[in-house]
């Protein structure tokens, strides 16, 4: 598979985002993919291209005045960058951009849209609090414009913590498109210090042989630099490792600025320190925290509320208020209490092994991108359990198209004589997967938690009694669900859950909120989806709009070209009410019996 990765800066430029971008690109290349990276040249990396082992990195010219003079990592791109992105996007099967905030991502989004290529976004941060009204205003403007457009157009959005996930959900990004994963660090490079190594490394950095509290990151307000400077103490020195403008007022006795460090020198800095401190705001498990954990350092971090969602030993990871007093108290306690420091050090190494192993986590990332490979799957699904499903099943069998029938055994919206009987369901189960659709078909967000659980668990139990085999797929009635319902579905033993999200040609990122491609119904609300399908060609848009059958064949053509999943869904009663049996048969005839295409039920996909 050919993957284009786009990021504003890339190593040797120093930064956590840059390191993540490099690690993912190298991991994808090592997995056998052809990867191209487009990034901005800096003083450390001249313009030009370099390649090795399936990975090509294009450094393009840009103006770096904001980074150089104001410590704002925001390169200003020009025609050369746009041309390089246009050329490389033509060769890509999927385009992967890092964060919506940068001009490189904006241009990559335009290339993906115009070329009809799937766009994957890794969103590294949400709103970053900043003392400058100008910077804060620019952030909000970007998220209201380019950010909104890219969030809406991205096939999937990768995040590394729940803060960013919540930020995306607040901006209307569907949960089914958010994929939370971990990154991790090289635990061979970032390792605990050996006996006697700390003193030698301190001398190499020109530091006194006394307790050192280490900070690693950009010297910017959100990282808590000012608060940490005010937490100075005679009991320890503070060392800052990272790029940024060092203000004269920051220079004090016992405070050391090491500047930006290479990964190798940064690993040495962790090993020479006694404790790591990260008083940043709005961040969880930063890359620097992961490196410190792998290095076996006790960690002091800001007590963000979202840490409550993780199973952490709060005696092993010290989470404190982001105030100088709290930081100073925590650092003094660790420095003076050697048994506590040893316990915290052991816990850091433990969580590094459990959560921050880069090899395992990069394998997860490369596995994610396989969904964009050129394998072809066609599936269908049909909701509610109407007696007309028997007619529908006959039509599907005629064309060799498989699918899943999501049945609500006592659907209150269907008259009893219109519902499939137990005998009907048992007969259909011989040729189709049977999925659950609640007992009586309520809109789950409108019922209480107890009722929702009974509806979900009851439908599974009833259908399993009817057909005598496990029911592992679920569909949310009318596509309505909340995170609590996803958790219920998982707890009740289902393996997957379908939504009503449309115009998607992949499996999606969340098995408990997987999307579809087309609904057998003419939606007024599909303007944006049809515009993208028509590639913003107005004449083609007018031909496709409110013609689900033509949209289906157009999507299928795109699916044949790109690979992935083509998922047709609907209701047999709805097809009948709109006299759409002929339209449905024409679509089935069009998608059936294609070479290289596998026809499967929903359970084969997720």
N, C-alpha and C positions, 0 to 999 in steps of 0.2 A: 504494500500500500504506500502511496506517496502522500506525505504529510508536510504541509508548510507551517512552520512555527514562527510567530511574529511577536517580538518584544522590543520595548523601547531601547533598553541596553542589555548587554550580554557580557559575560566574563571575557576579558580581565576587568571590566568595570565592576566595582565592588557594590554588592547589595544582595539582600535576601531573594528578591524576585529574580534577579539575574541568575543566581545559583540554581533556583528551582527550575527556571527555563532551560538552563544547560543540562541539568540532571535528567529532566524528562526527555529532552531531545536526544541525548546520548542513549538513554534507556530504550527509546523507540528504535533508534538506529541499531542498537545491539540486538533487538528482537527481530531484525531482518527487514524493517521498513526503510524506505528511502525518505530521508528527512532533509529539508532545506530550512534554514533559519535566516530571516531577514531582520536586521537590527541596525542601530545607528553606530557609526564609527565615533570613537572618542580619542583622547590623547593617548590612551593605552593601546588602542587597536585602530590601525589605519584603515582607510577605505580599501575594499578589495574582497576577494573570496578565498576561502580556504576549505579544504575537504579532507576527510579521513573516515574510512570504514563506514560508508553509507550516510555520512553526515556532511552537508555543505553549509557553511556559514557565510552569508553575504553581509559585510559591514558597509553601509552606505553613508555618504556624507550627510551631515546635519549640523545645524547651529546648536552648540552646547553652552551658550552664554548663561542660561538660567542655572545650569548645573555648576558651571565654573565660578560664577560670581555670587550666586544666591543660595547655593546648596539645594536647589530644586531640580530633581532629576527629570526634566521635561525637555527633551530635544525638539527642536523646530525643524520639521522635515521639509524637503522641497521636491522638485520634479523627479530627481534621480531616484529617490525612495519610492515615489508613486509608480514610476516605470518598472523598477525592480519587483515590486509587489504585483503589478499587473502581469508581468512575465511569469513569475514563479507560481502565481495562483492558477495560471492556465494548466500547469503540470500537476497540480495537487488534486488528490481525491477528497481531502478534508483540510480545512484551514483552522489552525489553533492560535488564538491570540491571548496574550497575557495582560489582563486588566483593561477596562474600558477607558481609563483616564488619559491615555496617550494617543498622539496623532498617528502613530504607526498602527494602532488598533482601529482607528477610524477609517484609515485608508484600506486596511485589510477587510474590514466590514463591507465597504463599497465594492471591493473586488469580488468578495464572496457573493454578494447580492447580484451583481451584474453577470457573473459567470454561473450562478445557480449552484454554487458549491456549499456543502454543509459547513457551518461555522461552530466551532467549539470555543468557549470562553473559559479561561481560568481567572476568576475574580479574586484577587488577593486581599483586598481591604474593602471596607465600607466607607462611610463618611469619617474623615480624619479631622479631629478637632485641631484648630490652628489659631494662634493669637492674631494673625493678620486677617482683617476683614476681606482684603482682596483675595487672598488664597482661599478662604472659606467660601467666598462668593463664587469664585471660578469653579470650585468643586461642585457646588450645587447646580451651577449652570451646565456643567458637563454631564452630570447625572440626569438632568432634565432633558437633555438633547441627545447627544451621541450615546450616552449611557442607556437611556430609555430605548433608543432604536436598536442598539446592539443586544441588550437584554431580551428584547422582544424577538429578535431574529435568530439568536443563537439556538442551535439544536439542543445543546446541553451546556450547563455551566458547572464547572468544577470549583469547589471551595475547600478550604483546609480547616475551617472552624465554624462553629455555630453562630458566631457573631455575624460573619459575612452571609451565612445562610439566612438569618433573620432579616438582614438588610435587603436581600434580594426578594424575599417573600413580601416584605413591606412595599416593594416596588412592583408587585404584581407578577413576578416570575413564578410560573407554575412549579409546584413541588416536584412534579414528575420530571422536570428538566434540570433539577439541582442534584449534583452528585458529590457527596462529601467524602473526601479521602484524606489520607495522611501523606506527608512527604518523607521525612527522615533524613538521616545524615550518614556519611561514611564512617562506620564505627571502627574501621582500621586506622583512619586518620585521627578521628576524635576519640581519644582513649584516656583513661585515668593516668595520672602521673606515676612514674615508678619511684621507688625510694631514693631520696637524694636529688631527684630531678628538679624539684621546685626551685631550690636555691640557685642552681646553675642557670635555669631559665630566667630567673629574675635578674641575674647579673647581665645576661645577654640583652635584656630590655632596658638595662640601666636603672633598675628599680631597687630599692632597699630590701634587705632580707627581713621583712616583717609581714604580717597578714595583709593580703590584698583582696579587695572586693572588686570584681571585674564587671564592667558594662561593655556590651558589644552591640553596635548598631549605629545608624545615622544619628548625628548630633542635631536632632530636631525636637521641637516642643513635645510632640505626642509621645516621644520615647521617655519623657520624664527626666531629662537631663538637669533641669533647674532644681527639681525636688531632690535629686540624688546629690547634687553639689551642696545643698544645704544640710545633708545628712552626714557631713564630714565628722570625723572623730579621731582622737589620738590613738584609739585602739586599732585602727586599720588605715591603710591608704586606699584610694580609689583610682583605678586605672580605666580609662575610656579607650576602647578600640573601635574605630570606625571613621568614616568621612564626615566632613562638616566644617563650618566656619567656627573657629575657636575664638570666643570673645575674650578680650583682656580681663574682664571682671571674673572670668571663670578660673583664672590661674591663682591657685592657693597652694600653700604648703600641704603636702600629702595628697595632691591631685596630679595625675599624670595622663597626658594625652599621647597615645601611641600612633594615632593616625590610621588611615585605611591599611589593612593587612591582607596579604595573600592567605589562601586557605591554610597553607602549611604553617605560616607564622601565627595565624589566629589559633590553630590547634595548640601551638606552643603557649600562647597567652592563656588559654583555658587551663593548661597543665600547671602554669606557674601561679595560678590564683587559688584562693582558699574558699571563696564563695562567689556565686554569680548573682547579679541583681538586675531585674528587668522591670522598672517602674512604668512601663508603657501603658497607654490608654487605648482601649478598644481592640486589644489583640490577645489571642490565646495561643499558647504553645508556639511562640515565634521560632524561626529557624535557629536563632541564637540560643534560645532556651533548649532546643533539641540538641544542639552541639554541646552545650554545657552539661546536659544530662548524660550524654554519651561519654563526656570527659569525667564523669563521676563527681561533679561539683554540687554542693548544697545550693538550692535555688530559692531566691526570694523574688516574688512577682506580685504585681498588682492584683488585688482581689476582685476580678471581674465576675459578675453574677453568673455568667455562662459557664464558669468552671463547675458550678453545681450540677451540671448535666453529665459530668464525667465521674467515674468511680475512682476517686483519688484519695490517698492517705494524706490528710492535711497535717499530720505530724511529720510527714516526709517531704512535703512541698509547702513552703511557708508562703501563704497568700496574705498580704497585708494591705492596709489603706495606703493610697498613693500620697502620703504626706511625709515630709522630712523626718518628723518625730517617729512615725511608725517604721520607716525604713532604717533609721539609725538604731532603734531598739532591736529590730530583727537582726541586723548585721552584728551588732554588739553581742547579742545572745549567742549567735552561732559561733562567732570567733572565740568567745570565752568558754563555751560548753563543748568540750571535745567529744564526749559520747553522743551528744545531739548532732554535731557535725558529721560524725561517722555514720549515724543512722540515716541522715538525710543524703549523704553521699551514696550509701548503698541503695536507697530508694531511687535516686536519680539513675543509677546504672540499671536498676530493675525496669523502670518505665521506658528507658531508652531501648532495652531489648524487646519489650512488649509492643511499643508504639512507634519507635523512631528508627527502625531498621530500614535503611534506604533501599536495599536490594528487594525486600519483600514489598515495600510500598510502590516502588517503581514498577514492579511486576503487575501490581493492581492497575496502575495508570496505563501500561501498555495493553493490558487486557481490556480496558475500557475502550481503547481506540479500535479494537478488532470489530466492534459493531459497525464500523464504517467500511469494512472490507467488502469486496465485490461478490460475496455470497448472496444468493437470492432466495427469499422465503415469501410465500404468499399464504396468508391466513385470513379467515373471516370469523366474525362473531355476531350472534343474534340474541337480542335481549327479550326478557319477560316471560316466555313460555306460553305463547298463544297457539291455539290449535292449528293456525296457518303455518306454523313451523314444520308441520308434516309435508305440506306442499313445497315449502322452501327447501327442505332436506332432499326431496326428490329432485329438485332442480340442481342443487349443488352436486349430488351424486352423478347426475347426467353428464356434468362437465369435469368430474374428477377433482372438484375443489373441496377441501376439508375445512373444518371450522369447529367452533365451540358454541354451544347453546347455553346461554346464561338464563336460568329458570328461577322464577319466584313462584314457588308451588301454590301459594294462596294469594296471588297478586290482587290487592283490593281494587285496582283500577280495571280489572277484567271480570266480566260476569263469569260465574262458575262454569257455565257451559262453553266459555271461550278459552278456558285454561286447559293446558295439556294434562291428561290423566296420568296416574302412576304407570299404567300400562303403556301409554304413549312414550313417556320418558324412558322407560326401560327399553323399548324398541329402538328409540333414537340413539341410545347409548351404545348400540352395537356398531354404529358407523361414525358417531361424532362424540367429541368430548362434552361432558355435561359439567357446567360451572354453576356456582351459586350466585343468587342475585337478591338476597334477603328473603324472608318468609312472605311478607305482604307488600313489599315494594315502597317503603317510606323514603323520603328524602332525608338522608342520615343527618345532615347538619341541623335539621329542624326537630329532631327527637332527642330525648335525654340519653345520657350515657348508658343507663341500664337497658333501656328499650333497644338502643342500637346494638348492644352486645347480644341480646336475645335474638334479634333479627338476623345477625350475622351467624352466630353459632347454630341457631335453629335451622337455617336454610341448609347448612352443611349436613347436620344430622339427618334431616328429613330426606334429602336427596341421596345420601349414602344408604339409607334404609331402602329407598326405592330401587336403586340400581345395583346395590351390592358391591360397589367398588369405591375407593377413596375419591372424594371431590377436592381438588387442589387449587382450582381457579375461582376467583371471585370477581364480580363486576359491581361497581358502586351505582345504585339506581340514579338515573339522570345525571350521572357523572359527579354527584355531590359527595364530598368527603372532607374531613379535617384530619390533621396528624393523629389524633386519638383513634380515629377509625382505621387508619393504616395499621396502627399498633394492635388493635383488636383483631384485625384480619390475620396478622402475623401470629398472634398468640393462639388463635383458634385452629392453627395448623394449615392454613392456606399457604401456597408457595408463591402466589402472584395475584395481582389485582389490576383489572383494566379500568381505564378512565374513558372519557369522551373527547379528550384532546385530539385534534385532527391535523392533517397536512404534515404528518411526520412519517418518514420512511426508514426508521430505525426502531430498535427495541426500546429506546429510552434509557434513562439512567437509573430509574428506581423500579425494581420488580413489583412493588406494591402501588405503583401509579404509572403503568406502562401505557403509551399512547396508541393512537390509531392513525390511519391515513385518510379515509373518506367515509362519510356517513351517507346512507341512501336517502338523502333528504336535501331539499334546496333551502339552504340557510341564507337569510338576509344578512346575517352578521359576518359572513365569510369574506368581506371585502378585502381585508389585508391578506388573508391566505391566498385568495384567488389572484390578487395583484402580484404576489411573489411567484405563484405558479406560472403566471403569464409573463414573468420577468419584466413587469411594468410596461408591457406593450398594451396600449389601450384597446386596440382592435381585438387582440386575443382575449383580453380581460372581458370585453363585452360578449364575446362568444361563449366564454366559460361560465360567467357569473350566473348563479341560480340554475346551473345545469350540472347536477352532481354526477351524472353519467359521463359527461365530457371531461369533467374534472378528474374522475376516476381513471379514464384512459390516459389523460395527460400525465397524471401522477405515476401511472404504471409505466409509461414510456421513460420517465425520469428514473424510476426504480430499475428498469432494465439496464440503463446506462450506468448508474452509480452503484447498484447492489443495495442490500439492506433488507427491509421488511415492507411489504405492501399489505396493509390491513384494512379490509373492507368490513363495515359493520352496519347494523340497522335493526329494524323490527319488521317481522313479516306482516303484522297488522297494518303498519304504516305504509309498506309497499303496496298492500292491497287497497288501502284507503285513497292513495294517490294514483291508482291505476298504473303502477310502475313495474309490473311484472315483465313487460317487454324490455324496458330499459335495463332492468336487472339482468335479464337473460343475455342481452347484448354485451353487457360488461363482463359477465361470466365467460361468455364465448371468447371475448377479447383476451382475457387474462389466462385462460386455460391452456394446458398442453404446451407450455413453452419449454424449450430445451434449456437445461441448466437451472431450472427453477424448481424448488421443493415446495410442495403443497402440504401444509401442516396445520394442526390445531394450535390454539394459543399455548398449550402446555409445552410445546416443543421449542418455544422461543425464549422463555424466561425461567 
